Amino acid sequence: MSLLFYIAAVISVLSTLIAITRVNVTHALLYFILSLISLGTIFYTVGAHFAAVLEVIVYAGAIMVMYVFVAMMLNLGHATIDQERAWLKPSIWIGPSVMAALLLVVLMWVLKDTGAAEMAHTVTAAKQVGIALFGPYVLAVELASMLLLAGLVGAYHLARK
Amino acid sequence: MFEFVVGSPLNIVLILGAVLVTAALLIWVERRVLGFLNERLGPNRCGPFGIAQSLADVGKLITKEDWVPPFADKMPFIVAPVIVPVVMLLSFAVIPLAPGVGIMDLNVGLLWVLAMAGLGAYSAMLGGLASNNKFSLLGGLRAAGQMISYEVFMGISILGVVILSDSFNLREIVEAQHKHGWFVFSQFIGFIIFVIAGLAETKRWPFDLAEGEAEIISGFNTEYSGMKFGLFFVGEYIGMLLLAALIPVLFFGGWYAPFEWLELPNAIISGIFWMCVKTGFWIFFFILVRAALVRPRYDQLMNYGWLVMLPLSLINLLVTGAVVLAQGN
Protein backbone atom coordinates (compact mmCIF):
# COMPACT_ATOMS: atom_id res chain seq x y z
CA MET A 1 0.00 0.00 0.00
CA SER A 2 2.83 2.35 0.90
CA LEU A 3 4.56 1.79 -2.44
CA LEU A 4 1.24 2.32 -4.25
CA PHE A 5 0.82 5.60 -2.39
CA TYR A 6 4.23 6.91 -3.44
CA ILE A 7 3.76 5.87 -7.08
CA ALA A 8 0.35 7.59 -7.19
CA ALA A 9 1.80 10.66 -5.46
CA VAL A 10 4.65 10.98 -7.97
CA ILE A 11 2.24 10.56 -10.91
CA SER A 12 -0.09 13.12 -9.38
CA VAL A 13 2.62 15.78 -8.90
CA LEU A 14 4.20 15.19 -12.30
CA SER A 15 0.93 15.18 -14.24
CA THR A 16 -0.21 18.38 -12.50
CA LEU A 17 3.06 20.08 -13.40
CA ILE A 18 2.74 18.94 -17.02
CA ALA A 19 -0.91 20.06 -17.08
CA ILE A 20 0.17 23.59 -16.12
CA THR A 21 2.96 23.83 -18.67
CA ARG A 22 1.15 22.42 -21.73
CA VAL A 23 0.24 24.96 -24.41
CA ASN A 24 -2.34 22.70 -26.08
CA VAL A 25 -5.53 22.81 -24.02
CA THR A 26 -6.61 19.22 -24.84
CA HIS A 27 -3.27 17.80 -23.70
CA ALA A 28 -3.37 19.92 -20.55
CA LEU A 29 -6.87 18.60 -19.75
CA LEU A 30 -5.77 15.00 -20.31
CA TYR A 31 -2.90 15.39 -17.85
CA PHE A 32 -5.24 17.06 -15.37
CA ILE A 33 -7.63 14.08 -15.63
CA LEU A 34 -4.66 11.78 -14.97
CA SER A 35 -3.79 13.87 -11.94
CA LEU A 36 -7.34 13.55 -10.57
CA ILE A 37 -7.36 9.77 -11.08
CA SER A 38 -4.05 9.45 -9.24
CA LEU A 39 -5.52 11.58 -6.44
CA GLY A 40 -8.34 9.04 -6.27
CA THR A 41 -5.73 6.29 -5.92
CA ILE A 42 -4.10 8.22 -3.07
CA PHE A 43 -7.46 8.44 -1.28
CA TYR A 44 -7.86 4.69 -1.72
CA THR A 45 -4.44 3.90 -0.28
CA VAL A 46 -5.14 5.90 2.88
CA GLY A 47 -8.41 4.03 3.42
CA ALA A 48 -10.98 6.54 2.14
CA HIS A 49 -12.55 4.21 -0.43
CA PHE A 50 -15.76 6.18 -0.76
CA ALA A 51 -13.92 9.48 -1.32
CA ALA A 52 -11.64 7.75 -3.84
CA VAL A 53 -14.52 6.58 -6.01
CA LEU A 54 -16.35 9.92 -5.65
CA GLU A 55 -13.19 11.75 -6.72
CA VAL A 56 -13.20 9.75 -9.96
CA ILE A 57 -16.99 9.99 -10.50
CA VAL A 58 -17.38 13.70 -9.73
CA TYR A 59 -14.10 15.28 -10.78
CA ALA A 60 -12.59 13.01 -13.43
CA GLY A 61 -15.90 11.67 -14.74
CA ALA A 62 -18.22 14.68 -14.67
CA ILE A 63 -16.50 18.04 -14.20
CA MET A 64 -13.57 17.32 -16.51
CA VAL A 65 -15.97 15.92 -19.13
CA MET A 66 -17.60 19.36 -19.04
CA TYR A 67 -14.22 21.06 -19.59
CA VAL A 68 -13.42 18.81 -22.54
CA PHE A 69 -16.94 19.45 -23.86
CA VAL A 70 -16.36 23.21 -23.72
CA ALA A 71 -12.93 22.80 -25.35
CA MET A 72 -14.67 20.95 -28.18
CA MET A 73 -17.21 23.74 -28.68
CA LEU A 74 -14.67 26.59 -28.64
CA ASN A 75 -12.79 25.46 -31.75
CA LEU A 76 -9.35 26.34 -30.38
CA GLY A 77 -6.91 26.23 -33.25
CA HIS A 78 -3.24 26.99 -33.76
CA ALA A 79 -3.79 30.67 -32.94
CA THR A 80 -4.56 29.80 -29.31
CA ILE A 81 -1.49 27.59 -29.04
CA ASP A 82 0.74 30.42 -30.35
CA GLN A 83 -0.88 32.88 -27.93
CA GLU A 84 -0.40 30.44 -25.07
CA ARG A 85 3.25 29.94 -26.07
CA ALA A 86 3.79 33.71 -26.13
CA TRP A 87 2.35 33.98 -22.63
CA LEU A 88 4.32 31.09 -21.17
CA LYS A 89 7.83 32.43 -21.95
CA PRO A 90 10.65 30.92 -19.82
CA SER A 91 11.25 34.28 -18.12
CA ILE A 92 7.67 34.25 -16.84
CA TRP A 93 8.43 31.11 -14.83
CA ILE A 94 11.20 32.60 -12.64
CA GLY A 95 9.04 34.51 -10.14
CA PRO A 96 6.46 31.78 -9.47
CA SER A 97 9.18 29.11 -9.29
CA VAL A 98 11.15 30.98 -6.59
CA MET A 99 8.02 31.55 -4.52
CA ALA A 100 6.86 27.95 -4.94
CA ALA A 101 10.30 26.70 -3.90
CA LEU A 102 10.13 28.86 -0.75
CA LEU A 103 6.70 27.42 0.05
CA LEU A 104 8.05 23.91 -0.48
CA VAL A 105 10.86 24.58 2.00
CA VAL A 106 8.35 25.83 4.57
CA LEU A 107 6.12 22.79 3.99
CA MET A 108 9.04 20.38 4.39
CA TRP A 109 10.07 22.20 7.60
CA VAL A 110 6.57 21.62 9.00
CA LEU A 111 6.40 17.99 7.86
CA LYS A 112 9.86 17.23 9.29
CA ASP A 113 8.60 16.96 12.85
CA THR A 114 5.41 14.94 12.30
CA GLY A 115 5.83 11.22 12.78
CA ALA A 116 5.38 8.66 10.00
CA ALA A 117 1.69 7.94 9.44
CA GLU A 118 0.42 4.39 9.03
CA MET A 119 -1.08 3.59 5.61
CA ALA A 120 -4.79 2.68 5.54
CA HIS A 121 -5.01 2.57 9.31
CA THR A 122 -8.76 3.05 9.20
CA VAL A 123 -11.01 2.16 6.30
CA THR A 124 -13.90 4.62 6.21
CA ALA A 125 -17.13 2.99 5.04
CA ALA A 126 -19.64 4.86 2.90
CA LYS A 127 -22.15 4.64 5.75
CA GLN A 128 -19.84 6.52 8.14
CA VAL A 129 -19.38 9.28 5.55
CA GLY A 130 -23.15 9.59 5.23
CA ILE A 131 -23.65 9.69 9.00
CA ALA A 132 -20.98 12.40 9.31
CA LEU A 133 -22.47 14.45 6.46
CA PHE A 134 -26.00 14.39 7.84
CA GLY A 135 -24.90 14.59 11.48
CA PRO A 136 -22.34 17.23 12.49
CA TYR A 137 -21.93 18.64 8.96
CA VAL A 138 -25.61 18.93 8.00
CA LEU A 139 -25.41 22.74 7.86
CA ALA A 140 -22.58 22.58 5.28
CA VAL A 141 -24.58 20.08 3.21
CA GLU A 142 -27.62 22.36 3.25
CA LEU A 143 -25.52 25.40 2.30
CA ALA A 144 -23.91 23.49 -0.57
CA SER A 145 -27.33 22.37 -1.79
CA MET A 146 -28.56 25.99 -1.74
CA LEU A 147 -25.49 27.09 -3.72
CA LEU A 148 -26.07 24.35 -6.29
CA LEU A 149 -29.76 25.24 -6.55
CA ALA A 150 -28.82 28.88 -7.17
CA GLY A 151 -26.43 27.74 -9.88
CA LEU A 152 -29.13 25.59 -11.46
CA VAL A 153 -31.70 28.41 -11.46
CA GLY A 154 -29.10 30.79 -12.88
CA ALA A 155 -28.20 28.39 -15.68
CA TYR A 156 -31.87 27.89 -16.48
CA HIS A 157 -32.43 31.65 -16.61
CA LEU A 158 -29.43 32.22 -18.90
CA ALA A 159 -30.42 29.41 -21.27
CA ARG A 160 -34.07 30.48 -21.49
CA LYS A 161 -34.90 32.43 -24.61
CA MET B 1 -3.27 -20.03 -5.01
CA PHE B 2 -5.21 -22.03 -7.57
CA GLU B 3 -8.63 -22.22 -6.02
CA PHE B 4 -11.87 -20.31 -6.29
CA VAL B 5 -11.29 -17.40 -3.95
CA VAL B 6 -12.16 -13.85 -5.02
CA GLY B 7 -9.07 -12.36 -6.62
CA SER B 8 -6.98 -15.53 -6.98
CA PRO B 9 -4.79 -15.71 -10.13
CA LEU B 10 -6.91 -18.58 -11.46
CA ASN B 11 -10.02 -16.40 -11.21
CA ILE B 12 -8.35 -13.45 -12.88
CA VAL B 13 -7.03 -15.45 -15.83
CA LEU B 14 -10.25 -17.39 -16.36
CA ILE B 15 -12.56 -14.36 -16.11
CA LEU B 16 -10.37 -12.16 -18.34
CA GLY B 17 -10.15 -14.94 -20.94
CA ALA B 18 -13.86 -15.69 -20.78
CA VAL B 19 -14.82 -12.01 -21.13
CA LEU B 20 -12.54 -11.42 -24.12
CA VAL B 21 -13.63 -14.63 -25.91
CA THR B 22 -17.30 -13.90 -25.22
CA ALA B 23 -16.95 -10.33 -26.47
CA ALA B 24 -15.36 -11.59 -29.70
CA LEU B 25 -18.05 -14.24 -30.11
CA LEU B 26 -20.75 -11.65 -29.44
CA ILE B 27 -19.78 -9.79 -32.60
CA TRP B 28 -20.57 -12.94 -34.59
CA VAL B 29 -23.70 -13.75 -32.53
CA GLU B 30 -25.10 -10.27 -33.03
CA ARG B 31 -24.50 -10.20 -36.78
CA ARG B 32 -25.93 -13.69 -37.20
CA VAL B 33 -29.05 -13.11 -35.07
CA LEU B 34 -29.62 -9.71 -36.68
CA GLY B 35 -29.29 -11.42 -40.03
CA PHE B 36 -31.99 -13.95 -39.22
CA LEU B 37 -34.24 -11.21 -37.83
CA ASN B 38 -33.79 -9.28 -41.10
CA GLU B 39 -34.47 -12.44 -43.17
CA ARG B 40 -30.92 -12.86 -44.38
CA LEU B 41 -28.17 -15.27 -43.38
CA GLY B 42 -25.48 -13.10 -41.81
CA PRO B 43 -21.81 -14.21 -41.80
CA ASN B 44 -21.83 -17.99 -42.39
CA ARG B 45 -18.65 -18.72 -44.37
CA CYS B 46 -15.87 -18.85 -41.74
CA GLY B 47 -15.89 -22.18 -39.91
CA PRO B 48 -19.09 -24.02 -38.90
CA PHE B 49 -22.03 -21.56 -38.98
CA GLY B 50 -19.48 -18.77 -39.47
CA ILE B 51 -18.37 -19.01 -35.84
CA ALA B 52 -14.75 -18.08 -36.72
CA GLN B 53 -15.88 -14.79 -38.30
CA SER B 54 -14.45 -12.75 -35.40
CA LEU B 55 -11.04 -14.41 -35.83
CA ALA B 56 -11.07 -13.48 -39.50
CA ASP B 57 -12.11 -9.93 -38.57
CA VAL B 58 -9.29 -9.61 -36.05
CA GLY B 59 -6.79 -10.89 -38.64
CA LYS B 60 -8.03 -8.32 -41.09
CA LEU B 61 -8.00 -5.44 -38.60
CA ILE B 62 -4.47 -6.21 -37.35
CA THR B 63 -2.96 -6.51 -40.83
CA LYS B 64 -4.57 -3.27 -42.03
CA GLU B 65 -2.48 -0.13 -42.27
CA ASP B 66 -2.42 1.65 -38.91
CA TRP B 67 -3.01 5.18 -40.10
CA VAL B 68 -2.96 8.41 -38.12
CA PRO B 69 -4.28 11.31 -40.20
CA PRO B 70 -1.65 14.09 -40.56
CA PHE B 71 -4.17 16.71 -39.41
CA ALA B 72 -5.07 14.78 -36.23
CA ASP B 73 -3.92 15.64 -32.71
CA LYS B 74 -1.66 12.63 -32.31
CA MET B 75 -1.50 11.93 -28.57
CA PRO B 76 -5.27 12.01 -27.80
CA PHE B 77 -5.95 10.25 -31.12
CA ILE B 78 -3.91 7.24 -30.02
CA VAL B 79 -5.06 7.30 -26.37
CA ALA B 80 -8.81 7.50 -27.15
CA PRO B 81 -9.48 3.96 -28.47
CA VAL B 82 -7.56 2.35 -25.60
CA ILE B 83 -9.71 3.94 -22.90
CA VAL B 84 -13.02 2.19 -23.54
CA PRO B 85 -11.89 -1.49 -23.48
CA VAL B 86 -9.61 -0.89 -20.48
CA VAL B 87 -12.34 0.85 -18.51
CA MET B 88 -14.94 -1.80 -19.35
CA LEU B 89 -12.59 -4.63 -18.35
CA LEU B 90 -11.82 -2.82 -15.08
CA SER B 91 -15.57 -2.60 -14.40
CA PHE B 92 -15.83 -6.33 -14.94
CA ALA B 93 -13.49 -6.88 -12.00
CA VAL B 94 -16.25 -6.17 -9.47
CA ILE B 95 -18.97 -8.28 -11.13
CA PRO B 96 -19.69 -11.28 -8.87
CA LEU B 97 -20.15 -14.43 -10.97
CA ALA B 98 -20.68 -17.00 -8.20
CA PRO B 99 -19.77 -17.36 -4.54
CA GLY B 100 -15.96 -17.04 -4.53
CA VAL B 101 -15.74 -16.31 -8.26
CA GLY B 102 -14.82 -12.75 -9.09
CA ILE B 103 -11.76 -10.51 -9.21
CA MET B 104 -12.44 -7.79 -6.65
CA ASP B 105 -14.79 -7.71 -3.69
CA LEU B 106 -14.92 -3.95 -3.32
CA ASN B 107 -17.11 -2.38 -0.66
CA VAL B 108 -17.91 0.45 -3.10
CA GLY B 109 -18.34 -1.91 -6.07
CA LEU B 110 -21.43 -0.27 -7.52
CA LEU B 111 -19.81 3.19 -7.42
CA TRP B 112 -16.71 1.71 -9.04
CA VAL B 113 -18.82 0.64 -12.03
CA LEU B 114 -20.33 4.14 -12.25
CA ALA B 115 -16.88 5.74 -12.04
CA MET B 116 -15.55 3.57 -14.83
CA ALA B 117 -18.63 4.30 -16.95
CA GLY B 118 -17.94 8.00 -16.41
CA LEU B 119 -14.35 7.63 -17.58
CA GLY B 120 -15.54 5.63 -20.58
CA ALA B 121 -17.13 8.79 -21.99
CA TYR B 122 -13.65 10.16 -22.74
CA SER B 123 -13.08 7.54 -25.41
CA ALA B 124 -15.68 8.88 -27.81
CA MET B 125 -15.07 12.52 -26.85
CA LEU B 126 -11.31 12.45 -27.36
CA GLY B 127 -11.67 10.37 -30.50
CA GLY B 128 -14.02 12.97 -31.93
CA LEU B 129 -11.95 15.93 -30.78
CA ALA B 130 -8.54 14.61 -31.84
CA SER B 131 -9.66 13.52 -35.31
CA ASN B 132 -9.94 17.18 -36.33
CA ASN B 133 -12.81 16.38 -38.66
CA LYS B 134 -16.25 18.01 -38.61
CA PHE B 135 -18.18 14.73 -38.60
CA SER B 136 -15.99 13.30 -35.86
CA LEU B 137 -16.41 16.44 -33.77
CA LEU B 138 -20.21 16.27 -34.12
CA GLY B 139 -20.12 12.61 -33.14
CA GLY B 140 -17.92 13.38 -30.16
CA LEU B 141 -20.20 16.22 -29.03
CA ARG B 142 -23.24 13.97 -29.31
CA ALA B 143 -21.51 11.18 -27.40
CA ALA B 144 -20.45 13.56 -24.62
CA GLY B 145 -23.89 15.16 -24.23
CA GLN B 146 -25.65 11.80 -24.27
CA MET B 147 -23.32 10.05 -21.86
CA ILE B 148 -23.14 12.77 -19.21
CA SER B 149 -26.94 13.18 -19.33
CA TYR B 150 -27.80 9.51 -19.04
CA GLU B 151 -25.09 8.88 -16.45
CA VAL B 152 -26.97 11.13 -14.02
CA PHE B 153 -30.11 9.04 -13.74
CA MET B 154 -28.30 5.77 -14.27
CA GLY B 155 -26.73 6.59 -10.91
CA ILE B 156 -29.99 7.74 -9.32
CA SER B 157 -31.98 4.74 -10.61
CA ILE B 158 -29.81 2.20 -8.76
CA LEU B 159 -29.86 4.13 -5.48
CA GLY B 160 -33.19 2.38 -4.73
CA VAL B 161 -31.33 -0.94 -4.89
CA VAL B 162 -28.67 0.47 -2.58
CA ILE B 163 -31.30 1.62 -0.07
CA LEU B 164 -33.04 -1.78 -0.07
CA SER B 165 -29.86 -3.83 0.24
CA ASP B 166 -28.11 -1.34 2.54
CA SER B 167 -24.80 -1.71 0.67
CA PHE B 168 -22.74 -0.65 -2.37
CA ASN B 169 -21.12 -4.08 -2.43
CA LEU B 170 -22.40 -6.12 -5.39
CA ARG B 171 -22.05 -9.42 -3.50
CA GLU B 172 -24.12 -8.09 -0.61
CA ILE B 173 -26.73 -6.83 -3.09
CA VAL B 174 -27.03 -10.37 -4.50
CA GLU B 175 -27.30 -11.86 -1.00
CA ALA B 176 -29.94 -9.28 -0.06
CA GLN B 177 -32.02 -10.36 -3.05
CA HIS B 178 -31.72 -13.98 -1.94
CA LYS B 179 -33.30 -12.90 1.35
CA HIS B 180 -35.86 -10.30 0.25
CA GLY B 181 -36.72 -11.45 -3.29
CA TRP B 182 -35.57 -10.03 -6.62
CA PHE B 183 -35.34 -6.25 -6.76
CA VAL B 184 -36.96 -6.20 -10.19
CA PHE B 185 -40.31 -6.44 -8.40
CA SER B 186 -39.72 -3.87 -5.66
CA GLN B 187 -37.67 -1.55 -7.91
CA PHE B 188 -39.50 -1.92 -11.21
CA ILE B 189 -39.23 1.75 -12.23
CA GLY B 190 -35.56 1.84 -11.24
CA PHE B 191 -35.00 -1.29 -13.31
CA ILE B 192 -36.61 0.17 -16.46
CA ILE B 193 -34.64 3.42 -16.10
CA PHE B 194 -31.41 1.53 -15.51
CA VAL B 195 -31.83 -0.61 -18.64
CA ILE B 196 -32.57 2.43 -20.83
CA ALA B 197 -29.76 4.52 -19.34
CA GLY B 198 -27.37 1.59 -19.59
CA LEU B 199 -28.17 1.17 -23.28
CA ALA B 200 -27.49 4.88 -23.78
CA GLU B 201 -24.27 4.60 -21.80
CA THR B 202 -22.94 1.79 -24.00
CA LYS B 203 -24.00 3.84 -27.07
CA ARG B 204 -25.89 0.87 -28.44
CA TRP B 205 -28.93 0.96 -30.65
CA PRO B 206 -31.27 2.88 -30.45
CA PHE B 207 -28.90 5.33 -28.71
CA ASP B 208 -26.04 5.20 -31.21
CA LEU B 209 -26.51 8.79 -32.34
CA ALA B 210 -22.81 9.37 -31.76
CA GLU B 211 -22.17 7.16 -34.77
CA GLY B 212 -25.33 7.92 -36.76
CA GLU B 213 -24.20 6.51 -40.14
CA ALA B 214 -27.00 8.27 -41.98
CA GLU B 215 -25.97 11.83 -41.02
CA ILE B 216 -22.39 11.92 -39.77
CA ILE B 217 -20.64 9.01 -41.59
CA SER B 218 -19.48 7.10 -38.52
CA GLY B 219 -19.30 9.88 -35.95
CA PHE B 220 -16.38 9.90 -33.57
CA ASN B 221 -14.61 6.93 -35.20
CA THR B 222 -14.76 8.20 -38.79
CA GLU B 223 -10.98 8.67 -39.02
CA TYR B 224 -10.07 5.43 -37.29
CA SER B 225 -8.95 2.32 -39.13
CA GLY B 226 -7.32 -1.01 -38.36
CA MET B 227 -7.01 -2.16 -34.78
CA LYS B 228 -7.68 1.34 -33.39
CA PHE B 229 -11.19 1.05 -34.79
CA GLY B 230 -11.21 -2.56 -33.56
CA LEU B 231 -10.60 -1.38 -29.99
CA PHE B 232 -13.63 0.95 -30.10
CA PHE B 233 -15.62 -1.95 -31.48
CA VAL B 234 -14.49 -4.53 -28.91
CA GLY B 235 -14.94 -1.97 -26.13
CA GLU B 236 -18.56 -1.53 -27.15
CA TYR B 237 -19.17 -5.29 -27.00
CA ILE B 238 -17.45 -5.64 -23.61
CA GLY B 239 -19.70 -2.79 -22.45
CA MET B 240 -22.76 -4.66 -23.68
CA LEU B 241 -21.60 -7.81 -21.87
CA LEU B 242 -20.96 -5.77 -18.73
CA LEU B 243 -24.45 -4.27 -18.80
CA ALA B 244 -25.99 -7.69 -19.48
CA ALA B 245 -24.14 -9.08 -16.43
CA LEU B 246 -24.88 -6.07 -14.22
CA ILE B 247 -28.67 -6.16 -14.71
CA PRO B 248 -29.00 -9.71 -13.26
CA VAL B 249 -26.69 -8.81 -10.36
CA LEU B 250 -28.71 -5.72 -9.45
CA PHE B 251 -32.26 -6.81 -10.23
CA PHE B 252 -32.51 -10.56 -10.96
CA GLY B 253 -30.89 -12.26 -8.01
CA GLY B 254 -27.35 -12.61 -9.38
CA TRP B 255 -26.01 -16.15 -9.23
CA TYR B 256 -29.05 -17.62 -7.44
CA ALA B 257 -31.59 -19.66 -9.41
CA PRO B 258 -35.14 -18.26 -9.67
CA PHE B 259 -36.44 -21.11 -7.51
CA GLU B 260 -34.71 -23.11 -4.81
CA TRP B 261 -35.25 -26.48 -6.56
CA LEU B 262 -33.51 -25.25 -9.72
CA GLU B 263 -30.15 -24.83 -7.94
CA LEU B 264 -27.48 -27.23 -9.20
CA PRO B 265 -25.68 -29.34 -6.55
CA ASN B 266 -22.34 -27.45 -6.66
CA ALA B 267 -22.69 -23.82 -5.59
CA ILE B 268 -19.98 -22.49 -7.94
CA ILE B 269 -21.19 -24.40 -11.02
CA SER B 270 -24.78 -23.46 -10.25
CA GLY B 271 -23.81 -19.81 -9.81
CA ILE B 272 -21.87 -19.59 -13.05
CA PHE B 273 -24.62 -21.46 -14.91
CA TRP B 274 -27.37 -19.12 -13.73
CA MET B 275 -25.27 -15.99 -14.32
CA CYS B 276 -24.62 -17.20 -17.89
CA VAL B 277 -28.31 -17.91 -18.46
CA LYS B 278 -29.37 -14.49 -17.17
CA THR B 279 -26.59 -12.63 -18.99
CA GLY B 280 -27.38 -14.48 -22.20
CA PHE B 281 -31.04 -13.53 -21.90
CA TRP B 282 -30.14 -9.82 -21.66
CA ILE B 283 -27.69 -10.02 -24.54
CA PHE B 284 -30.43 -11.45 -26.76
CA PHE B 285 -32.76 -8.75 -25.50
CA PHE B 286 -30.28 -6.05 -26.59
CA ILE B 287 -29.92 -7.62 -30.03
CA LEU B 288 -33.71 -7.79 -30.39
CA VAL B 289 -33.97 -4.12 -29.38
CA ARG B 290 -31.47 -3.28 -32.10
CA ALA B 291 -33.55 -5.12 -34.68
CA ALA B 292 -36.86 -3.68 -33.51
CA LEU B 293 -36.39 0.03 -32.74
CA VAL B 294 -35.55 3.09 -34.81
CA ARG B 295 -33.06 5.77 -33.83
CA PRO B 296 -34.60 8.91 -32.22
CA ARG B 297 -33.67 12.49 -33.11
CA TYR B 298 -31.04 14.04 -30.84
CA ASP B 299 -33.37 16.62 -29.26
CA GLN B 300 -35.91 13.86 -28.60
CA LEU B 301 -33.20 11.87 -26.85
CA MET B 302 -32.26 14.82 -24.63
CA ASN B 303 -35.85 15.80 -23.82
CA TYR B 304 -36.74 12.22 -23.01
CA GLY B 305 -33.78 11.98 -20.69
CA TRP B 306 -34.14 15.20 -18.74
CA LEU B 307 -37.93 15.61 -18.76
CA VAL B 308 -39.09 12.00 -18.30
CA MET B 309 -36.31 9.82 -16.93
CA LEU B 310 -34.81 12.24 -14.41
CA PRO B 311 -38.09 13.11 -12.62
CA LEU B 312 -39.15 9.44 -12.67
CA SER B 313 -35.87 8.29 -11.13
CA LEU B 314 -36.03 11.02 -8.46
CA ILE B 315 -39.62 10.08 -7.54
CA ASN B 316 -38.60 6.42 -7.42
CA LEU B 317 -35.76 7.28 -5.05
CA LEU B 318 -38.00 9.41 -2.84
CA VAL B 319 -40.75 6.76 -2.59
CA THR B 320 -38.25 3.96 -1.90
CA GLY B 321 -36.59 6.00 0.82
CA ALA B 322 -39.95 6.91 2.39
CA VAL B 323 -41.18 3.30 2.39
CA VAL B 324 -37.95 1.97 3.90
CA LEU B 325 -38.02 4.70 6.55
CA ALA B 326 -41.67 3.95 7.41
CA GLN B 327 -40.99 0.22 7.67
CA GLY B 328 -37.93 0.87 9.82
CA ASN B 329 -40.02 2.78 12.35
Interface residues (C-beta under 8 A of the other chain):
Chain A: N24 T26 H27 L30 I33 I37 H49 F50 A52 V53 L54 V56 I57 A60 G61 A62 V65 M66 V68 F69 A71 M72 M73 V123 A125 A126
Chain B: D73 M75 P76 V79 L106 N107 V108 L111 W112 L114 A115 A117 G118 L119 A121 Y122 M125 L126 G128 L129 A130 L137 G140 L141 A144 G145 M147 I148 E151 G155 F168
